[in-house]
Amino acid sequence: MKKILLILFALCITGIPFIAFAALTKNDFIGCSSYGCTYNIVWDGWKGYLTLGPDGKTGELSQSLPSGGPKYFAVRYKIALNPQDSIEGMQGPGNQKPSSLGHRIIFWVDFNNTPKNPKDDQRFDGYMMTQTKDAIAGVTWWNGIPFGFYAYNKTAPLI
């Protein structure tokens, strides 16, 4: 065990990367089937299913309610070419450097069911895992307060 830790430490000091980054394409987000890609999603403890449609722009979020039956919410999304791209006046979270990985995604959920008023939609700003291409993690805002979220592809095993 000590040898492994020593080797890992030496690799970190020398700056040798453990894994190369893999550039993503739009199909990595939506190429799961002809209907798009469905993820299990959790945001601040709330759970549901996020489907990103094959058109590269729209989808839906469904949530099972304790009172019975699922409830559906419209989703619109945009895949950012670079993490520093400003999307509707906001840049992505964190310290940003130019990148060609294309792994940032921004989507909005219309929880208020007001299709003619996109300004009240809840924004989610996330990054897809570049190695496995099966999960997204990021932040969302409700009432001006940031909360974490994660989503993983329903067809991919967690481990």
ZAROMI-531295 format. One line per 10 residues: number of its first residue (from 1); their letters; for each residue x, z, y of N, C-alpha, C. Coordinates in nm, 3 decimals. Last residue first. Example, Ala and Ser with C-alpha at 12.3 -4.5 7.8 and 13.67 -1.06 7.14 Angstrom:
2) SA) 1.285 0.708 -0.225 1.367 0.714 -0.106 1.290 0.787 0.003 ~ 1.319 0.780 -0.569 1.230 0.780 -0.450 1.320 0.780 -0.330
//
This chain:
159) ILPATKNYAY) -2.109 -1.089 0.161 -1.969 -1.062 0.124 -1.920 -1.167 0.028 ~ -2.354 -1.207 0.215 -2.291 -1.125 0.318 -2.142 -1.100 0.287 ~ -2.405 -1.555 0.128 -2.393 -1.413 0.091 -2.321 -1.336 0.200 ~ -2.627 -1.779 0.295 -2.489 -1.735 0.270 -2.486 -1.588 0.228 ~ -2.883 -1.838 0.364 -2.835 -1.891 0.236 -2.696 -1.843 0.201 ~ -2.922 -1.727 0.616 -2.998 -1.672 0.504 -2.945 -1.720 0.369 ~ -2.655 -1.651 0.825 -2.727 -1.756 0.755 -2.793 -1.700 0.631 ~ -2.704 -1.388 1.055 -2.627 -1.450 0.947 -2.716 -1.546 0.871 ~ -2.655 -1.236 1.368 -2.740 -1.320 1.285 -2.651 -1.380 1.176 ~ -2.670 -0.967 1.599 -2.598 -1.048 1.502 -2.699 -1.123 1.419
149) FGFPIGNWWT) -2.640 -0.813 1.923 -2.717 -0.879 1.819 -2.622 -0.945 1.721 ~ -2.649 -0.546 2.170 -2.583 -0.631 2.071 -2.682 -0.699 1.979 ~ -2.753 -0.552 2.511 -2.767 -0.500 2.375 -2.697 -0.596 2.279 ~ -2.757 -0.474 2.862 -2.704 -0.550 2.748 -2.724 -0.475 2.616 ~ -3.030 -0.477 3.087 -2.942 -0.393 3.006 -2.891 -0.475 2.887 ~ -3.226 -0.620 3.219 -3.095 -0.609 3.281 -2.994 -0.526 3.204 ~ -3.435 -0.627 3.038 -3.451 -0.546 3.158 -3.317 -0.521 3.227 ~ -3.210 -0.713 2.799 -3.351 -0.681 2.820 -3.359 -0.588 2.939 ~ -2.986 -0.943 2.667 -3.020 -0.855 2.779 -3.170 -0.835 2.781 ~ -2.741 -0.964 2.407 -2.867 -1.004 2.467 -2.896 -0.905 2.579
139) VGAIADKTQT) -2.437 -1.080 2.256 -2.515 -0.985 2.336 -2.645 -1.050 2.382 ~ -2.319 -1.148 1.922 -2.311 -1.155 2.067 -2.392 -1.048 2.135 ~ -2.257 -1.357 1.639 -2.264 -1.223 1.698 -2.253 -1.237 1.849 ~ -2.341 -1.537 1.347 -2.329 -1.538 1.493 -2.337 -1.393 1.540 ~ -2.234 -1.698 1.043 -2.286 -1.584 1.117 -2.257 -1.600 1.266 ~ -2.107 -1.901 0.906 -2.234 -1.853 0.852 -2.294 -1.736 0.929 ~ -1.846 -1.992 0.925 -1.954 -2.072 0.985 -2.093 -2.028 0.937 ~ -1.605 -1.883 0.849 -1.712 -1.895 0.749 -1.829 -1.979 0.795 ~ -1.444 -1.924 1.084 -1.393 -1.943 0.948 -1.504 -1.968 0.847 ~ -1.583 -1.875 1.319 -1.520 -2.006 1.301 -1.470 -2.029 1.158
129) MMYGDFRQDD) -1.899 -1.746 1.383 -1.774 -1.721 1.314 -1.710 -1.856 1.282 ~ -2.036 -1.819 1.705 -2.039 -1.835 1.561 -1.902 -1.803 1.503 ~ -2.142 -1.609 1.966 -2.035 -1.692 1.913 -2.046 -1.697 1.761 ~ -2.404 -1.582 2.221 -2.325 -1.546 2.105 -2.220 -1.648 2.066 ~ -2.658 -1.454 2.400 -2.533 -1.528 2.421 -2.437 -1.488 2.310 ~ -2.995 -1.471 2.474 -2.899 -1.426 2.374 -2.775 -1.514 2.391 ~ -3.257 -1.385 2.699 -3.136 -1.463 2.672 -3.048 -1.393 2.569 ~ -3.604 -1.403 2.699 -3.489 -1.316 2.677 -3.371 -1.400 2.631 ~ -3.794 -1.557 2.963 -3.744 -1.558 2.825 -3.620 -1.469 2.813 ~ -3.884 -1.590 3.217 -3.907 -1.459 3.157 -3.861 -1.452 3.010
119) KPNKPTNNFD) -3.830 -1.853 3.284 -3.753 -1.749 3.353 -3.776 -1.609 3.292 ~ -4.002 -2.036 3.169 -3.880 -2.002 3.095 -3.799 -1.890 3.159 ~ -4.314 -2.076 3.168 -4.230 -1.990 3.251 -4.104 -1.951 3.174 ~ -4.467 -2.212 2.991 -4.446 -2.277 3.120 -4.358 -2.194 3.214 ~ -4.493 -2.041 2.769 -4.412 -2.164 2.759 -4.385 -2.233 2.891 ~ -4.502 -1.740 2.713 -4.534 -1.810 2.837 -4.452 -1.938 2.842 ~ -4.458 -1.525 2.531 -4.545 -1.639 2.497 -4.596 -1.708 2.624 ~ -4.274 -1.331 2.561 -4.398 -1.315 2.638 -4.499 -1.426 2.610 ~ -4.055 -1.416 2.417 -4.132 -1.302 2.364 -4.265 -1.286 2.436 ~ -3.894 -1.668 2.379 -4.011 -1.651 2.465 -4.101 -1.541 2.408
109) VWFIIRHGLS) -3.547 -1.654 2.381 -3.668 -1.629 2.302 -3.782 -1.599 2.398 ~ -3.269 -1.866 2.405 -3.367 -1.786 2.477 -3.491 -1.775 2.390 ~ -2.919 -1.890 2.335 -3.059 -1.921 2.308 -3.148 -1.822 2.379 ~ -2.605 -2.030 2.313 -2.694 -1.952 2.399 -2.835 -1.990 2.360 ~ -2.298 -2.025 2.144 -2.437 -2.069 2.147 -2.516 -1.974 2.235 ~ -1.968 -2.128 2.082 -2.058 -2.047 2.164 -2.198 -2.108 2.161 ~ -1.785 -2.292 1.957 -1.856 -2.192 1.876 -1.944 -2.097 1.956 ~ -1.602 -2.492 2.029 -1.745 -2.520 2.033 -1.827 -2.418 1.956 ~ -1.325 -2.507 2.043 -1.386 -2.464 1.917 -1.536 -2.491 1.914 ~ -1.170 -2.558 2.256 -1.243 -2.673 2.202 -1.313 -2.636 2.072
99) SPKQNGPGQM) -1.137 -2.360 2.547 -1.136 -2.372 2.402 -1.213 -2.496 2.361 ~ -1.003 -2.161 2.808 -1.053 -2.290 2.763 -1.038 -2.303 2.611 ~ -1.098 -1.817 2.788 -0.993 -1.917 2.800 -1.053 -2.049 2.755 ~ -1.237 -1.515 2.912 -1.252 -1.650 2.861 -1.132 -1.738 2.889 ~ -1.323 -1.205 2.817 -1.215 -1.274 2.884 -1.208 -1.416 2.830 ~ -1.689 -1.156 2.808 -1.550 -1.142 2.766 -1.451 -1.219 2.851 ~ -1.976 -1.376 2.784 -1.913 -1.245 2.798 -1.767 -1.249 2.758 ~ -2.017 -1.689 2.963 -2.018 -1.604 2.844 -1.949 -1.472 2.868 ~ -2.183 -1.716 3.284 -2.080 -1.751 3.189 -2.088 -1.656 3.071 ~ -2.488 -1.830 3.430 -2.410 -1.720 3.370 -2.304 -1.776 3.277
89) GEISDQPNLA) -2.640 -2.046 3.521 -2.583 -1.953 3.618 -2.503 -1.838 3.561 ~ -2.711 -2.191 3.292 -2.814 -2.133 3.378 -2.758 -2.020 3.464 ~ -2.395 -2.152 3.188 -2.525 -2.193 3.136 -2.631 -2.118 3.216 ~ -2.072 -2.253 3.235 -2.180 -2.177 3.296 -2.312 -2.235 3.248 ~ -1.812 -2.240 2.998 -1.922 -2.316 3.059 -2.026 -2.222 3.116 ~ -1.619 -2.104 2.860 -1.630 -2.074 3.004 -1.741 -2.153 3.071 ~ -1.623 -2.201 2.600 -1.679 -2.069 2.625 -1.694 -2.037 2.773 ~ -1.742 -2.538 2.577 -1.632 -2.446 2.605 -1.691 -2.309 2.638 ~ -1.987 -2.639 2.492 -1.864 -2.706 2.452 -1.742 -2.616 2.471 ~ -2.259 -2.453 2.365 -2.164 -2.475 2.473 -2.037 -2.539 2.420
79) IKYRVAFYKP) -2.575 -2.536 2.271 -2.443 -2.510 2.216 -2.341 -2.548 2.323 ~ -2.880 -2.390 2.345 -2.778 -2.483 2.388 -2.646 -2.440 2.326 ~ -3.238 -2.352 2.278 -3.097 -2.315 2.269 -3.006 -2.428 2.316 ~ -3.547 -2.178 2.262 -3.473 -2.295 2.308 -3.326 -2.256 2.306 ~ -3.820 -2.066 2.071 -3.678 -2.052 2.104 -3.629 -2.185 2.159 ~ -4.131 -1.889 2.044 -4.055 -2.013 2.068 -3.912 -1.980 2.110 ~ -4.224 -1.668 1.787 -4.187 -1.685 1.926 -4.105 -1.813 1.939 ~ -4.469 -1.522 1.572 -4.373 -1.628 1.600 -4.351 -1.643 1.749 ~ -4.517 -1.262 1.340 -4.544 -1.311 1.475 -4.433 -1.411 1.508 ~ -4.661 -1.202 1.012 -4.551 -1.234 1.104 -4.602 -1.278 1.240
69) GGSPLSQSLE) -4.856 -0.921 0.887 -4.831 -1.060 0.922 -4.716 -1.083 1.017 ~ -4.907 -0.592 1.007 -4.940 -0.701 0.916 -4.911 -0.837 0.972 ~ -4.811 -0.389 1.154 -4.957 -0.403 1.151 -5.002 -0.520 1.065 ~ -4.537 -0.426 1.151 -4.595 -0.324 1.064 -4.747 -0.337 1.051 ~ -4.447 -0.776 1.151 -4.493 -0.658 1.222 -4.554 -0.557 1.126 ~ -4.174 -0.987 1.130 -4.283 -0.923 1.058 -4.319 -0.794 1.129 ~ -4.098 -1.256 1.335 -4.079 -1.113 1.315 -4.199 -1.059 1.240 ~ -3.916 -1.548 1.416 -4.033 -1.484 1.356 -3.997 -1.340 1.324 ~ -3.831 -1.783 1.650 -3.795 -1.653 1.598 -3.922 -1.593 1.541 ~ -3.745 -2.133 1.652 -3.840 -2.022 1.662 -3.778 -1.895 1.607
59) GTKGDPGLTL) -3.633 -2.411 1.852 -3.647 -2.341 1.725 -3.754 -2.235 1.738 ~ -3.445 -2.675 2.018 -3.556 -2.581 2.002 -3.556 -2.518 1.864 ~ -3.208 -2.835 2.020 -3.261 -2.777 2.144 -3.363 -2.667 2.123 ~ -3.141 -2.979 1.796 -3.032 -2.928 1.879 -3.078 -2.862 2.007 ~ -3.325 -3.059 1.613 -3.315 -3.139 1.735 -3.203 -3.092 1.827 ~ -3.351 -2.884 1.401 -3.255 -2.993 1.387 -3.240 -3.080 1.512 ~ -3.378 -2.540 1.527 -3.430 -2.668 1.481 -3.326 -2.778 1.478 ~ -3.299 -2.238 1.408 -3.254 -2.333 1.508 -3.290 -2.471 1.456 ~ -3.470 -1.948 1.351 -3.454 -2.085 1.303 -3.415 -2.173 1.420 ~ -3.436 -1.618 1.271 -3.411 -1.714 1.376 -3.391 -1.850 1.311
49) YGKWGDWVIN) -3.627 -1.345 1.181 -3.564 -1.468 1.133 -3.555 -1.565 1.249 ~ -3.566 -0.993 1.240 -3.649 -1.111 1.227 -3.571 -1.226 1.168 ~ -3.562 -0.663 1.382 -3.523 -0.760 1.280 -3.620 -0.876 1.275 ~ -3.411 -0.434 1.610 -3.526 -0.518 1.576 -3.479 -0.626 1.478 ~ -3.158 -0.329 1.668 -3.238 -0.267 1.563 -3.363 -0.343 1.524 ~ -3.056 -0.506 1.862 -3.082 -0.366 1.897 -3.175 -0.298 1.797 ~ -3.140 -0.755 1.653 -3.104 -0.731 1.792 -3.152 -0.591 1.828 ~ -3.071 -0.955 1.382 -3.096 -0.816 1.421 -3.050 -0.802 1.566 ~ -3.173 -1.218 1.167 -3.122 -1.174 1.297 -3.163 -1.029 1.322 ~ -3.100 -1.459 0.931 -3.152 -1.324 0.949 -3.092 -1.277 1.081
39) YTCGYSSCGI) -3.149 -1.804 1.013 -3.063 -1.687 1.007 -3.148 -1.561 1.002 ~ -3.177 -2.142 0.926 -3.244 -2.013 0.946 -3.146 -1.899 0.922 ~ -3.156 -2.463 1.065 -3.084 -2.354 0.997 -3.153 -2.221 1.030 ~ -3.358 -2.753 0.999 -3.268 -2.675 1.082 -3.201 -2.566 1.000 ~ -3.495 -2.910 0.829 -3.575 -2.826 0.919 -3.489 -2.746 1.016 ~ -3.313 -3.025 0.664 -3.379 -3.115 0.759 -3.467 -3.037 0.857 ~ -3.053 -2.771 0.672 -3.155 -2.852 0.605 -3.218 -2.944 0.708 ~ -2.822 -2.693 0.814 -2.855 -2.630 0.686 -2.957 -2.709 0.606 ~ -2.716 -2.765 1.068 -2.711 -2.858 0.957 -2.749 -2.802 0.821 ~ -2.693 -2.611 1.298 -2.826 -2.658 1.261 -2.829 -2.743 1.136
29) FDNKTLAAFA) -2.428 -2.527 1.328 -2.536 -2.440 1.373 -2.670 -2.481 1.313 ~ -2.284 -2.736 1.230 -2.256 -2.603 1.174 -2.362 -2.503 1.215 ~ -2.358 -2.952 1.385 -2.418 -2.939 1.252 -2.389 -2.805 1.187 ~ -2.191 -2.932 1.607 -2.332 -2.897 1.623 -2.398 -2.875 1.486 ~ -1.885 -2.795 1.476 -1.966 -2.905 1.527 -2.109 -2.855 1.540 ~ -1.580 -2.610 1.534 -1.717 -2.625 1.486 -1.781 -2.750 1.544 ~ -1.247 -2.565 1.421 -1.340 -2.618 1.522 -1.477 -2.640 1.459 ~ -1.103 -2.277 1.305 -1.168 -2.401 1.261 -1.266 -2.446 1.368 ~ -0.784 -2.124 1.340 -0.923 -2.139 1.382 -0.976 -2.273 1.336 ~ -0.586 -1.989 1.073 -0.606 -2.087 1.180 -0.755 -2.095 1.214
19) IFPIGTICLA) -0.487 -1.657 1.021 -0.577 -1.765 0.983 -0.588 -1.861 1.102 ~ -0.278 -1.502 1.123 -0.320 -1.485 0.984 -0.398 -1.607 0.936 ~ -0.004 -1.616 1.324 -0.148 -1.597 1.302 -0.180 -1.585 1.154 ~ 0.271 -1.438 1.423 0.226 -1.538 1.326 0.078 -1.514 1.300 ~ 0.384 -1.247 1.586 0.286 -1.338 1.644 0.240 -1.447 1.549 ~ 0.546 -1.048 1.510 0.607 -1.180 1.526 0.510 -1.281 1.582 ~ 0.362 -0.838 1.492 0.468 -0.832 1.592 0.528 -0.970 1.615 ~ 0.202 -0.918 1.274 0.142 -0.897 1.407 0.248 -0.900 1.516 ~ 0.388 -0.921 1.067 0.322 -1.046 1.106 0.261 -1.034 1.245 ~ 0.449 -0.648 1.055 0.554 -0.744 1.090 0.493 -0.877 1.134
9) FLILLIKKM) 0.201 -0.546 0.970 0.257 -0.505 1.097 0.362 -0.604 1.145 ~ 0.186 -0.664 0.717 0.086 -0.695 0.818 0.135 -0.660 0.958 ~ 0.408 -0.537 0.597 0.405 -0.683 0.611 0.305 -0.724 0.719 ~ 0.325 -0.270 0.604 0.448 -0.309 0.671 0.451 -0.460 0.695 ~ 0.095 -0.280 0.442 0.082 -0.243 0.583 0.205 -0.284 0.663 ~ 0.221 -0.347 0.199 0.120 -0.437 0.259 0.106 -0.407 0.407 ~ 0.382 -0.126 0.153 0.443 -0.258 0.169 0.346 -0.354 0.238 ~ 0.197 0.077 0.122 0.285 0.084 0.238 0.349 -0.052 0.263 ~ 0.083 0.000 -0.119 0.000 0.000 0.000 0.087 0.000 0.125
//
